Every structure is written in C-alpha cells, then in structure tokens.
C-alpha cells in the first residue's frame, strides 16, 4: 500500500496519513511539541514522533509544507523552528529511504481551496472548515493544514 505522510511544520505539527490515489485518510492529528525546555525539547520531541510514525506506518512518501520565505517569517524563533523541523524531516526520510516532497502553502491552498489569499486571520478558519466539510476528523487547524497538503499531493501521485 502506497501512503503519504503529510506534515504541517509549525509550533504544533499537524500530520495526516493516507493512501495515494484512494482519497482515503487513514488518520490525522497534531503533535503538540513541548513549550518548556526550549528548542532542544521541541526538536527531540518532533524527531521522536516522526521516527515512530515512520516505523509504525511505513509511509512511502513524506510531503511537507515548505517553510515561509525568511522575509515573511514573523520572528527569528519561528524561522529556527520551521527550518529545524524541516531538517529532521529530511534526515529521517533519508534514513528510511523515503522520498520527501516540499510544496508551498500558496500553491496547495490555491489548488485545493480555490484561492491562496485570505482575509487577515481567516486562513486557519477556512482550512479547518474545509477539512471538516470533507469528512476529516481534524482536532485543529494544524491537522487541517496537513489534510489539505495530503489531498493536494495524493492527487498528484494518484
């Protein structure tokens, strides 16, 4: 079974696992990274979650939302977080011989939602609403973002 693990790399990381071309999401959720202990604790937690997901689910592809361009990041901490998490995805993918695909949020949202531009503060609401209206039992906007990414990439591979 060919499957995609889609990841929304953020302060709390949304994830979605589904079959390629079958339009079937097997599961989705959010890895809540610790806010106490600094970057080391967040990165170690993320690496543990990702390694376990790869071991348990054995995805054949991993797809991640590309980090924002540096000028668009709202802080140095956000930049370090996104780029650090991205590095762990590439490292774990390499170890497991899983191809990694990176796609920018604008492209994904424009294709799946019909637009890549939203009123200020509305994108999380729109993405969450889309996921729920498409039958995905998402706990929050992070998982919803991962479902949108999975939907986009699954269609490309299917």
Secondary structure, DSSP 8 states (H G I E B T S, - for coil): --EEEEEE-SSSEEEEEEETTTTEEEEEEEE---SSSHHHHHHHHHHHHHHHHHHHH--SEEEEE----GGG-S-HHHHHHHHHHHHHHHHHHHHTT-EEEEE-HHHHHHHHHS-S---TT-HHHHHHHHHHHTT---SSHHHHHHHHHHHHHHHHH-
